[in-house]
Amino acid sequence: MIKKLLLAGILTCTAPAIWAQGCSVCTKMAGELGEKSAKGLNAGIIYLACIPLAIMGTIGVIWWRYNKQ
């Protein structure tokens, strides 16, 4: 089960559709920046999004396992 969740997480974070800005402000800002800066902005957005999602996912799996017993 853990292996499946880990694989799903890795595939989700490496999907090409993930590497786009989520809001219109970020999209407009990235359009005004150069290529290198826009890639850095995208990486920052992904980094800031993955950490809370990983924490919530871990808590969810622990809670699910605890309630399963």
C-alpha positions in Angstrom: 0.0 0.0 0.0 2.8 2.4 0.9 4.6 1.6 -2.3 1.5 2.4 -4.3 0.9 5.7 -2.6 4.6 6.7 -3.0 4.4 5.8 -6.7 1.2 7.8 -7.2 2.8 10.8 -5.4 5.9 10.7 -7.5 3.9 10.4 -10.8 1.7 13.2 -9.7 4.5 15.6 -8.9 6.4 14.8 -12.2 3.4 15.1 -14.5 3.8 17.8 -17.2 0.5 19.5 -16.4 1.8 20.2 -12.9 4.4 22.5 -14.2 2.0 25.4 -14.9 0.9 28.3 -12.7 -2.3 27.9 -10.9 -3.6 31.5 -10.7 -4.0 34.2 -13.2 -1.6 36.5 -11.3 1.2 34.0 -11.4 0.5 33.3 -15.1 0.7 37.0 -15.9 3.9 37.5 -13.8 5.5 34.5 -15.5 4.6 35.9 -18.9 6.5 39.1 -18.1 9.5 37.3 -16.7 12.2 35.7 -18.7 12.4 32.0 -19.4 14.8 31.2 -16.5 12.8 33.3 -13.9 9.5 31.7 -15.0 10.9 28.2 -14.5 12.1 29.3 -11.0 8.7 30.6 -10.2 7.1 27.4 -11.3 9.5 25.4 -9.2 8.7 27.6 -6.2 5.0 27.1 -6.6 5.4 23.3 -6.8 7.7 23.3 -3.8 5.3 25.3 -1.7 2.3 23.1 -2.8 4.0 19.7 -2.3 5.1 20.1 1.3 1.5 20.8 2.8 0.0 18.1 0.6 2.6 15.6 1.7 2.0 16.4 5.3 -1.8 16.1 4.9 -1.4 12.9 3.0 0.8 11.4 5.7 -1.7 12.4 8.4 -4.6 10.9 6.3 -2.8 7.6 5.8 -2.0 7.3 9.5 -5.6 8.2 10.4 -7.0 5.7 7.9 -4.7 2.9 9.3 -5.7 3.7 12.9 -9.4 3.6 12.1 -9.1 0.5 9.9 -8.2 -1.6 13.0 
